[in-house]
Structure formats: structure tokens, C-alpha cells
Amino acid sequence: MPAYTCADYRAEMILAGLMKQLQNKDLSEVRRNEIMNDIKKLKEKMGLD
């Protein structure tokens, strides 16, 4: 198992922040789609999808 790095931690915190942004009920549909796309890309990079 590879070592847990600062980059791994940073990616997790970015993902958590993006997920929290999705909870905002005032988001426009365009921004919501952008955030969901960012989450998908980040999860793929992290090997979660």
C-alpha cells in the first residue's frame, strides 16, 4: 500500500469542499453541473470511480 501523502490529503479536502458546495440550495443549475463534473474528475484521479 502506497504512503498517504499531502497530495492525497489535499485531494480529499477539495472533494469534501465540492461536496459541501452541492448542498447549497441557491446554486444555479450550470454551477451545480460544473461542481459535479469537478467531483467526477477528482474521483477518477483519486481512483474512487
Summary of the structure (lengths in Angstrom):
residues: 49
radius of gyration: 12.3
end to end distance: 18.4
largest distance: 41.0
contacts: 97
relative contact order: 0.16
helix: 71%
strand: 0%
